[in-house]
Amino acid sequence: MLILIAAGIVATVFVYFGLQTSLLFRTYFSTPISADEAVSIVAHNLNLTKYRTSDFSTRYVYLRGDGGIFASDINSNVIGKLIGKTQPTLTTGNYFAWEIRHNHNIYFLDSTTGEIVSPSNSSSS
């Protein structure tokens, strides 16, 4: 009986550390899209046929479901300090996202799927 309990504890510890370690490595499905791809998605949604990427401003951020915008690093997904506030996300979920600014409008795109996760809000910082 003690051997079975010990084996269960050891297996649980291995699974725990395996899951924790897996969060440190990017997978094919969680690799962020590039800033240029994010701009392209916004341009497509705005029906812009001719545009320059220099007309857009991009920033990689962490977006909380309540609309809190936090600084983030695309290479490590480290969440930094609060840098602004916007409307809550459409699903109230949290996202690593691209903040795309164009003509006083701001769009937040999920960094892996490219979906717009928060509506445009020109009053954000």
C-alpha positions as CSV (number, residue, x, y, z in Angstrom):
1,M,0.0,0.0,0.0
2,L,2.8,2.5,0.9
3,I,4.5,1.7,-2.4
4,L,1.4,2.6,-4.4
5,I,1.0,5.9,-2.5
6,A,4.7,6.7,-3.0
7,A,4.4,5.9,-6.7
8,G,1.4,8.1,-7.0
9,I,3.2,11.0,-5.3
10,V,6.3,10.6,-7.5
11,A,4.2,10.5,-10.6
12,T,2.3,13.6,-9.5
13,V,5.6,15.5,-8.9
14,F,6.9,14.5,-12.4
15,V,3.7,15.6,-14.1
16,Y,3.8,18.9,-12.2
17,F,7.4,19.7,-13.1
18,G,6.8,18.6,-16.7
19,L,3.9,21.0,-17.0
20,Q,5.8,23.8,-15.4
21,T,8.8,23.3,-17.7
22,S,6.6,23.0,-20.8
23,L,5.4,26.6,-20.2
24,L,8.9,27.9,-20.7
25,F,9.1,26.6,-24.3
26,R,7.2,27.9,-27.3
27,T,5.3,25.4,-29.4
28,Y,4.2,25.6,-33.0
29,F,0.7,26.6,-31.9
30,S,1.8,29.3,-29.4
31,T,4.4,31.1,-31.5
32,P,3.3,34.7,-31.8
33,I,2.5,36.3,-35.2
34,S,4.9,39.0,-36.3
35,A,4.0,42.7,-36.0
36,D,3.8,42.9,-39.7
37,E,1.3,40.1,-39.8
38,A,-0.8,41.9,-37.1
39,V,-0.8,45.1,-39.2
40,S,-1.8,43.1,-42.2
41,I,-4.8,41.7,-40.4
42,V,-5.9,45.1,-39.2
43,A,-5.5,46.6,-42.7
44,H,-7.6,43.7,-44.1
45,N,-10.3,44.3,-41.5
46,L,-10.3,48.0,-42.4
47,N,-10.5,47.2,-46.1
48,L,-7.3,49.0,-46.9
49,T,-5.9,47.9,-50.2
50,K,-2.8,50.1,-50.1
51,Y,-1.1,50.9,-46.9
52,R,2.3,51.4,-45.4
53,T,3.3,49.6,-42.2
54,S,4.9,52.8,-41.1
55,D,1.4,54.3,-40.9
56,F,0.7,51.8,-38.0
57,S,2.2,51.7,-34.5
58,T,2.7,48.3,-32.9
59,R,3.4,47.2,-29.4
60,Y,3.4,43.7,-27.8
61,V,1.3,43.8,-24.6
62,Y,-0.5,41.6,-22.0
63,L,-4.2,42.4,-22.0
64,R,-6.3,41.5,-19.0
65,G,-10.0,40.7,-19.4
66,D,-10.9,43.8,-17.5
67,G,-9.1,46.0,-20.0
68,G,-5.8,46.5,-18.1
69,I,-2.8,46.8,-20.5
70,F,0.5,45.6,-19.2
71,A,4.0,45.9,-20.8
72,S,5.2,42.6,-22.1
73,D,8.2,41.1,-23.9
74,I,7.5,39.0,-27.0
75,N,10.6,36.7,-26.4
76,S,9.8,35.8,-22.8
77,N,6.1,36.8,-22.2
78,V,7.2,38.5,-19.0
79,I,4.4,40.7,-17.8
80,G,5.5,44.2,-16.7
81,K,3.9,47.2,-15.2
82,L,0.4,48.6,-16.0
83,I,0.7,51.0,-18.9
84,G,-3.0,51.7,-19.7
85,K,-6.6,50.8,-19.8
86,T,-9.0,49.9,-22.6
87,Q,-12.4,48.3,-23.0
88,P,-12.7,44.7,-21.6
89,T,-11.9,41.9,-23.9
90,L,-14.7,40.3,-25.9
91,T,-14.4,37.1,-24.0
92,T,-13.2,38.6,-20.7
93,G,-10.2,36.4,-21.1
94,N,-6.5,37.5,-20.7
95,Y,-4.3,37.6,-23.8
96,F,-0.8,38.3,-24.9
97,A,-1.7,40.6,-27.8
98,W,-0.5,43.1,-30.4
99,E,-1.6,46.6,-29.8
100,I,-2.0,48.2,-33.3
101,R,-2.6,52.0,-33.5
102,H,-3.9,53.5,-36.7
103,N,-5.6,57.0,-37.2
104,H,-6.3,57.4,-33.5
105,N,-7.9,54.0,-33.3
106,I,-6.5,51.1,-31.3
107,Y,-6.9,47.4,-32.0
108,F,-5.8,44.5,-29.9
109,L,-5.1,41.2,-31.7
110,D,-4.4,37.9,-30.0
111,S,-0.7,37.2,-30.5
112,T,-1.2,33.6,-31.7
113,T,-4.5,33.6,-33.7
114,G,-4.6,37.2,-34.9
115,E,-8.2,37.6,-33.8
116,I,-9.3,41.0,-32.6
117,V,-9.9,40.5,-28.9
118,S,-10.8,44.0,-27.8
119,P,-12.8,46.6,-29.7
120,S,-11.2,49.8,-30.9
121,N,-11.0,52.4,-28.3
122,S,-9.5,55.8,-29.1
123,S,-9.3,56.9,-25.5
124,S,-6.7,54.4,-24.3
125,S,-3.3,55.4,-23.3
